[in-house]
């Protein structure tokens, strides 16, 4: 359900660049100045990424360590470029590489590395991984040994469980909690064997190096990515038997005095697996930075004399002088591309794209479905572990394959929803291509061209089916939150144990925010909840699940002439993005009452209005927000349901809900996170549309394509699966099929336009 009441919407404009961001940008430019590489933007496994590329010859991929970035290799890149084609990316969430939409986990990082190699290397590269970069490389080598020519682990994690010295662990923790010049110097006094000498060698560059390190350590994207990388790749180790089975030629390069991963780790691995070990003297865990000449000499010896590619093979690096637009992939690279022609291209392999594929197949129209993820299941992969659908199973109504299981009134858990989508793709025999991220869509004469990595798809028609959950929306002032407070969007939340010990602030009371807050409270956490202008809904009304009444009203709206709204009935286009009423499908389904959560100890606040370090400011209208949540169902949905009951002649029992609770918890407009013991913030603040890759003038001020029930202003271009595309259920299992059928019917009737 969605509420059609007119409410204010957050601005979608980017905030003005901060002073710290300008300093960091200048520092990065200084570190890259004079390097014989180009800074390219590529979309890798759906992650907008920054990659340094340069040189010719056998490819070498350099993966940096935790909290670092590609420019950490600046002292060795010039010598390597003279012999090799060098590819040095910023890892996901590091440097200028973003986190991308969807959750970041080990599988996606490995898919990101696979895409990097596919886009930049004409032949299997040597992968050189330092610290956590080495752990990522080792995992990849174990899974896809044929994709690499050599594996070089530099002071690498993942060989044994991460067990740094106590002094190093303390310094690392202090810098992570409060990145500053003081904590940075303390940490690098242990990362470097002789920090004074290193600073003297770098001269004024050290100041830029330090400034960029500190700014990136404060960034929420780096903090989030770093936690994931350390948890997934560094803290555990690859099983010894898996390491023993590595078929890729593997070598170790280690700093003699490493305190993060002591030399004994490398010596044991070398003895156990027969990997050559090369020790760099007078170096700790960054030998390429401290001793670049020795490091390059060893690395080139490990890789052997480079054999240059034949002269008739073009290098995949971008053409000299070309530049990618900020936030866009590098579309000017000279790598030979493949062109595929197809009648209709469906971009997005979630429920909307698959429903469209079903009708295209029935109409006998040749088509292809491109899905950016490496696995089917759409945005359901981004839900927390205990997630259940809010709508009962009888709402699973994908065309041709409605739910037929034994529990129609139950609420399907996340993993079963994913399997349902996969089963539907198999039922449809949908021609899906996984791991295919469209980077740009444009029109050329009478056809569309969709660029995805090294393939350009040429199509007469295109259907945009990328769903309603495209880009997590976080308020700009999130950047002002104190760096030692962990923060994440609800799509990255999985379970209470994922969060640091202590209290949790949840911002937003849509369906995700209320359910996550409820779960955290059950887990014994002290929960603080910023209340949105979102309505609540009873789980049951007049003897039936509330969604049953909504579905019946939707399906019988024309027959019974019910006042079921469509998009034209909304007061303003902003109403397409209002939050869904909160209730839950967990535990067999139940109501969620904010006042009851407050009675049980949850701390409720108004709208979050300001952030300054650990001090937060809220609106003082909590009482009004609770009243809105409690009463909106009776204003918007109850009249529709009662009208359906009367028109259908149903003998339904009376409304037996208890009277509204009038309890008002204490109202406060200020919160000091440290004083309250809050260590984590979850932004349950929804999503925004992101069609930045569509290079066509078809979008309104909200970033929504201008259309008539999915038929856009651009002939041959369609949209499906968006919120309120035509009616409230347009983006959900119960309603997406009707819109998909409509656009395919239109496409069939207008085939002559694209013939």
C-alpha positions, 0 to 999 in steps of 0.5 A: 500500500502507498499513501497518496497524501501530498507530503514534502519531498527531500531535495535531490540536488547534490550539496555544495562541495565542502572545504574538506572535499576540495582539499581532498580533491586537490591532494588527490590531483597532486598525488597523480600529477605527472604519473604516466596514467589516465584516470578513467571512470568505469562501471564495474558490476554496477559500481561506478569506479575510478581506475588508473590506466597506462602503459603497454605490454602484459597487463598488471592489476594493482589492488591496494590495501584497506582505507587506501586508494590507487594512488598509493602505488604512485612510487612504483607505477612509473617503472611498471608502466615502462614494461607493462600495461598497468591497471590500478583501481580504487577498490569499492567505496575507496578513493573515488570509487563509489559503493553503487546501488545494492548491497556490497558483499564478497560476491559483488567485490569478486564480480567487480574484479572480474568486470575490471579484468574483462574491461581492461585486459586483453589477456589474463593479467598478473594481479598484485594485491597488497593487504586486503587487496591481496586477500581479494586477489587470492579469493578470485584466484581460487575461484577463477584461476584461468583468468590470471597469469600470476598472483602476487601477494604483498603483505597480504591478509587472508593467508591466516586470520588477521592478527596484528600486533597489539600496538598496531591494532590499537593505532588502527582502531584510534585512527578509524574512530577519529581520523586526524593528523595525530592519529594518522601519524601514530598509525603510519609510525607503525605502517612505515619502518622509518616514517621520518625517512619516508616523509623526507623522501616524499617532501611536500607530497606527504602533506597531500598524502596525509590530507587525502588519507584522513579525508577518505577515512572520514567518508561514510562510504570508505567506513562502510566498505572497509568494514565489509572488506575486513569482515569478508576478506581479512578477518577470516582466512582462506582454508589451507586446503583451498590455498594448497589447490591454487593453480595460479603461479603465486609469489609473496613479497613482504616487508621485513618488519610488517606489524599488521601481518608479521613476516612469520605468516609469509614464511609459514605460507611459503614453506607450506605451499612452496610459494617463493618469498621475497623480503624487502628490507627496511620496510613494514606493510607498505614496501612499494611506498617505502622501498619502491626501487627494491619493490619494483626490481623484485616484482619485475623479476617475479613477472619475468621479462614482459612480452609485448602484445603483437602490433596489430592488437590495440591496447584497451586503454582510453585514447590519449586526451579523451576524458570520461564525464564525471560519474559516467563510464569511460566511453572513449576507450579504444578496446574493440567492441561487439555489436549485438542487434535485437528487436527489443531490449529489456533493461532490468531482470527483476519482476518487472523485466521478467513480466515484460519478457513473458508477454514479449515471448507470447507475442513472438517478439525477439528480445533480450533481458539485461540484468546488472546483478550476477544473480536473479532476484532483483532488489530482494537481495538488498533486504535484511536476513529476517525480512518477510514480504508485507503482502501475503503470498496470495499477492504473488501474481506474476503473469502466468505463474501466480502463487500456488503453494500451500500457504497463501495467507503466509508471508514469504521470507527474503530467500524464498522471494528470490527463489520465486523470481528465479523460478519465474525466469525459468518458467518464462524461459526469459533470455536473460544475460546476467552481470550486464550493466548498461552504462549508457542508452542513447538514440541513433537515427531510428534505433537505440544503442545501449552500451554495456562494457565492451558490447553495444546492443542495437535495438528498435525498442527498449523497455526500462525495467530497473525497478523503484529501488535504484539509488539509496537516498541519504540526506546531505547532512549525513556527511556531518556525522562524527566519523566514529559513528557507523552509518549505513543505509537500510539496504545494507543492514542485515542483522543486529549483530552486524552493528557495533555494540551500543544504541542505534538511531533509525531514521525513517518510519516507512516499512523498512525503518519500523521493522528494523527498529522493532527487530533491534529492540527485540535484540535488546538494543537501545533504539532511537527512532526519527519518525517520518510522516508515514501512515500505519496500517492494521494487519487485519480489517473486518475479518481479512488481511488488509492487503486482501481488501486492497487487492480485491478493490484493485482487481474489481475497480472497473467492474464495481466502479470503485474509487481506486486511484490511478496516477492521474488522481494524485494531488501532485507528482511528488505523491508517487514517492510517498512512503508505504504504510507500516506493518509487518509480515514477520512472525506470521504478520502483525501490526506495528504501533509506534506508541507501543514501541515507545511504551516498551522503551524505544525513544521516539523523535520528530523529523531529523533536521540537523547534524553536527558531529554527535549532536542532532536536532529534531522537529518538535512535532512528534505528537502530530506525526504520531497522530498522522500515522494512526489516523491516515488509514481511516482517511485513505483506505477504510472508505475504499475497503468499505465501498468494495464490501458494500458494492460486492455484497460481502457480509463482513464482520464489523471493524473490531480494532481497538481505539487509537492509543493516545500515549505521547512519549516525552518529546525532545528536539536534541540528542547527543549520540555519545551521551546516549550511547548510540554507536550506529545510525541506519538511514531508512530514508528510501530511494530515488530514481537514477536514470543518469545513464539514459542520454535522452530528454524524457525526464521530469523534475523528479527524474521520472520518465514522462509517459502515458502508462509506460509509453514514453515521449520517445517512440519505441522507449517504454518504462515498467515497474516504477512506483505509481506508473499507472496505479498504486500496485504498479511496482509490486508483484500484484500489479506489475503484470498489468502494466507489462501487458499494456506496454507490450500490447502498445509495442505490438500495435506500433511495430511498424514505427520501428520496422 
